[in-house]
Amino acid sequence: QVQLVESGGGLVQPGGSLRLSCVASGSISAYTMGWYRQAPGKQRELVATMSTNSWTNYADSATGRFTVSRDIAKNTVALQMTSLKPEDTAVYYCNAHSIGFIQNYWGQGTQVTVSS
């Protein structure tokens, strides 16, 4: 069983930066890891993921502003967010999944609020 614990959310002004971190317990070396988010009244959506061979996948809204990184040895994944906008406000979830999402794990979520 894999457990994911996020940290780093909070309140930030528009244009600011924030770094989210996620640490996993259990064996996730074969999993793609990354971040999704869910804003009020909206479906959960992809933000950015990184596979075990470092292939990355970004949402259009994140491209150029967010950077996903992972340390396989430390079982961690991070999301560096810059140039934040009010529309980035959401609960951000750490995710780890196997190919085809046969195994799929979520963290409890961390709130990010972008507001002046």
N, C-alpha and C positions, 0 to 999 in steps of 0.2 A: 504494500500500500504506500502511496506517495502522498505526502502532505506538503503544501505550499504555504509560505507565510510571507506576506508583503509588508513593506514599510516604506515611508518616505512621502506619503501624500500630505496634503495640506492646502492652505489658502495662499495664492500667489497673485500678484497684479498682472494685468495684461502686459505682454512683452517679457515677462520674467521667465525664470527657469526652475526646473524641479527634477529631482532624480528619484526614481522609484527602484526599489530593490526587492528581490524575492529569493528566499532560500528554500531549497527543497530537501526533505528527508526521504530516504529511500533511494533506490537506484533509478536515475533518470538519464544516464549517459546516452541511452539510445533514443531519447525522446526529443522532439522539437519543443522548444520552450519559447515563451513570449508573453505578450500582453494583449488583452482585449479591454474594451470599455463599454459601459452602458450608461447613457444619459437618461434622465427622467422621461418616461413615456416613449422611449425608443428601445429598439432591439440591441442586444449585445453585438458589438462589431470588432473586427480585427483592428489592432493598432500596428503591431509589429511582431514578427517571430524570427527565430534563428534556429536552423537545423543543426544536427550534430557535426556536419561538415561546413558550418558557418555560412550556409546559404541563408540570406535574409529576405523577408517579405514584408513590405510596408504598405499600409493604406495610403491612398493618395493624399489624404489630409495630414499624414505624418511625414511624408517624404520631404527631406530637406530641413526638417525641424527636430525630428526625434531620431535617436540612435539607440538601437537595441544591442546589447552585448551579453555574453555569458562566459562563465568560468566553469567548465565541465568538472574540473578537479574539485572545485569548491561547491558544486551543485547550486550555483547562483545564476540569476539572470537579472539584468538591470535595464532600465529605460531612462535615458537622458532626454529630457524635454526642454526645448528652448523656444523662444518667441511664442509663448503660450497665448492663446486667445480664449475669450469667454466661451466659445463653442467647444473648447476642450474640456469643459467642466463635465465630470462624469465619475462614476466609480470605476476604478481600474482594477482588472483582475489578472493575476498571474496564471498562466496555463502551461501544462505539460501534456503532450500527447504523443502517442505512437503513430506509426503510419496508418492512415485510414481511421484515426481516432478510435481504434479498438480499445486502447486504454486512454482515458481522458480525465485529467485532474484539474481542479480549480482551487485557487486560494480564496480567502474570505472577502477580498476586495479592500481597496483603500480609496478614500475620497480625495479627488482633486477638484478644487474650486478656483476658477480664474475670475477674479473680480476686483474692481477698484473700490 
